[in-house]
Amino acid sequence: MRVGFIGTGEIAAAMVEGLSGRGHELIISERNAEIAAGLAGRFSDVQVKSNAEVVAGSDVVFLCLMAGVARDVLGALPWRSDQAVISVMVDVPLADLAVLCAPASDIALTIPLSSVATGASVLPCHPDSDALRALFGESDTIIAVPTEAGLNAHFAASALSAPLLNLMQTGAQWLGEQTGDPNGAEIYVAGVFAGFLRQMSLQGADFEQLLNGLATEGGLNATLKQQMADAGAPDALREGLEGLKGRLKL
Ligand SMILES: NC(=O)c1ccc[n+]([C@@H]2O[C@H](COP(=O)([O-])OP(=O)(O)OC[C@H]3O[C@@H](n4cnc5c(N)ncnc54)[C@H](OP(=O)(O)O)[C@@H]3O)[C@@H](O)[C@H]2O)c1
């Protein structure tokens, strides 16, 4: 497939890395110039072209711009009705994309994270997209979300990433201070959570089951969990998610 990317930044680079070597022609836009040159240097199936050439030469186009830029540039590009468009952008609803990318009408929203570079990531999408499934269905898990509001709620949930990684980093830093081995501390903390997540995917365990397994009364886990609850951490997280609802029109 000829797969184009408008906006060559963080998330486009991760998708290009994930798709490279799988028999596609990957056509990326010139900005950011340094990232584009880096990708073209690393992967022989990547070409760098202008925005208009990306659209003209692609069967599927990923939109990876910031919302304000998208509103300025997309309308002038040579869209066709026979191509699929997949936006990864927050704050640009499908109705706006239908106008900006007309006459293309096979338009979907998805939410890749940087782990799409290595596969086994989760890609919620709305509406369901044959193009997204054809490109990532074998390497990643596609979750079709029935409504656009539901997809936007996944955008909010994707923002759990930074605060939860930050908590893990804080724990790893603390461990490193005790052991004098910060690298080993990161490996340990990451490994603990990788193990739980593997258990969830391989054994179908859910969060409740894992928490029950850690709930021994007076145990270290129960003690720390209670202390964080008393300090308001879960409430702060829920409040933060609620705070995103206005922007995401939920
Ligand atoms: N990062 C994530 O984990 C993530 C996850 C899910 C969704 N998203 C969404 O992905 C979109 C991009 O995010 P990002 O983190 O990848 O941001 P980013 O790294 O800033 O990428 C945006 C890219 O757009 C380029 N650009 C600016 N003006 C352009 C133009 N006129 N034509 C072509 N390209 C232009 C920028 O180039 P310059 O550097 O030269 O300005 C930059 O490379 C956002 O809408 C965000 O909501 C991001």
Ligand as a Chemical Component Dictionary entry (heavy atoms), coordinates in Angstrom:
data_LIG
# 
_chem_comp.id                   LIG 
_chem_comp.type                 NON-POLYMER 
_chem_comp.pdbx_formal_charge   0 
_chem_comp.three_letter_code    LIG 
# 
loop_
_chem_comp_atom.comp_id 
_chem_comp_atom.atom_id 
_chem_comp_atom.alt_atom_id 
_chem_comp_atom.type_symbol 
_chem_comp_atom.charge 
_chem_comp_atom.model_Cartn_x 
_chem_comp_atom.model_Cartn_y 
_chem_comp_atom.model_Cartn_z 
_chem_comp_atom.pdbx_ordinal 
LIG N1  N1  N 0  2.542  12.331 20.554 1  
LIG C1  C1  C 0  1.615  11.444 20.865 2  
LIG O1  O1  O 0  1.863  10.499 21.666 3  
LIG C2  C2  C 0  0.236  11.497 20.242 4  
LIG C3  C3  C 0  -0.648 10.454 20.500 5  
LIG C4  C4  C 0  -1.912 10.459 19.884 6  
LIG C5  C5  C 0  -2.261 11.506 19.063 7  
LIG N2  N2  N 1  -1.392 12.536 18.855 8  
LIG C6  C6  C 0  -1.792 13.615 17.949 9  
LIG O2  O2  O 0  -0.877 13.676 16.878 10 
LIG C7  C7  C 0  -0.783 15.005 16.397 11 
LIG C8  C8  C 0  0.691  15.334 16.296 12 
LIG O3  O3  O 0  1.283  15.174 17.572 13 
LIG P1  P1  P 0  2.850  14.989 17.736 14 
LIG O4  O4  O 0  3.094  14.692 19.166 15 
LIG O5  O5  O -1 3.378  14.070 16.708 16 
LIG O6  O6  O 0  3.287  16.507 17.459 17 
LIG P2  P2  P 0  4.592  17.047 16.744 18 
LIG O7  O7  O 0  5.756  16.181 17.079 19 
LIG O8  O8  O 0  4.666  18.503 17.054 20 
LIG O9  O9  O 0  4.251  16.832 15.193 21 
LIG C9  C9  C 0  3.555  17.750 14.419 22 
LIG C10 C10 C 0  4.313  17.864 13.129 23 
LIG O10 O10 O 0  3.592  18.690 12.202 24 
LIG C11 C11 C 0  4.592  19.388 11.445 25 
LIG N3  N3  N 0  4.030  20.511 10.737 26 
LIG C12 C12 C 0  3.812  21.786 11.180 27 
LIG N4  N4  N 0  3.303  22.531 10.192 28 
LIG C13 C13 C 0  3.206  21.734 9.099  29 
LIG C14 C14 C 0  2.742  21.921 7.776  30 
LIG N5  N5  N 0  2.266  23.097 7.349  31 
LIG N6  N6  N 0  2.783  20.872 6.924  32 
LIG C15 C15 C 0  3.251  19.668 7.329  33 
LIG N7  N7  N 0  3.676  19.427 8.582  34 
LIG C16 C16 C 0  3.671  20.452 9.444  35 
LIG C17 C17 C 0  5.590  19.800 12.486 36 
LIG O11 O11 O 0  6.797  20.197 11.868 37 
LIG P3  P3  P 0  7.716  21.345 12.534 38 
LIG O12 O12 O 0  8.406  20.681 13.688 39 
LIG O13 O13 O 0  8.662  21.701 11.411 40 
LIG O14 O14 O 0  6.824  22.478 12.932 41 
LIG C18 C18 C 0  5.696  18.504 13.296 42 
LIG O15 O15 O 0  6.663  17.646 12.736 43 
LIG C19 C19 C 0  -1.551 15.905 17.379 44 
LIG O16 O16 O 0  -2.755 16.315 16.799 45 
LIG C20 C20 C 0  -1.795 15.005 18.583 46 
LIG O17 O17 O 0  -3.072 15.256 19.152 47 
LIG C21 C21 C 0  -0.144 12.546 19.406 48 
# 
loop_
_chem_comp_bond.comp_id 
_chem_comp_bond.atom_id_1 
_chem_comp_bond.atom_id_2 
_chem_comp_bond.value_order 
_chem_comp_bond.pdbx_ordinal 
LIG N1  C1  SING 1  
LIG C1  O1  DOUB 2  
LIG C1  C2  SING 3  
LIG C2  C3  SING 4  
LIG C2  C21 DOUB 5  
LIG C3  C4  DOUB 6  
LIG C4  C5  SING 7  
LIG C5  N2  DOUB 8  
LIG N2  C6  SING 9  
LIG N2  C21 SING 10 
LIG C6  O2  SING 11 
LIG C6  C20 SING 12 
LIG O2  C7  SING 13 
LIG C7  C8  SING 14 
LIG C7  C19 SING 15 
LIG C8  O3  SING 16 
LIG O3  P1  SING 17 
LIG P1  O4  DOUB 18 
LIG P1  O5  SING 19 
LIG P1  O6  SING 20 
LIG O6  P2  SING 21 
LIG P2  O7  DOUB 22 
LIG P2  O8  SING 23 
LIG P2  O9  SING 24 
LIG O9  C9  SING 25 
LIG C9  C10 SING 26 
LIG C10 O10 SING 27 
LIG C10 C18 SING 28 
LIG O10 C11 SING 29 
LIG C11 N3  SING 30 
LIG C11 C17 SING 31 
LIG N3  C12 SING 32 
LIG N3  C16 SING 33 
LIG C12 N4  DOUB 34 
LIG N4  C13 SING 35 
LIG C13 C14 SING 36 
LIG C13 C16 DOUB 37 
LIG C14 N5  SING 38 
LIG C14 N6  DOUB 39 
LIG N6  C15 SING 40 
LIG C15 N7  DOUB 41 
LIG N7  C16 SING 42 
LIG C17 O11 SING 43 
LIG C17 C18 SING 44 
LIG O11 P3  SING 45 
LIG P3  O12 DOUB 46 
LIG P3  O13 SING 47 
LIG P3  O14 SING 48 
LIG C18 O15 SING 49 
LIG C19 O16 SING 50 
LIG C19 C20 SING 51 
LIG C20 O17 SING 52 
# 
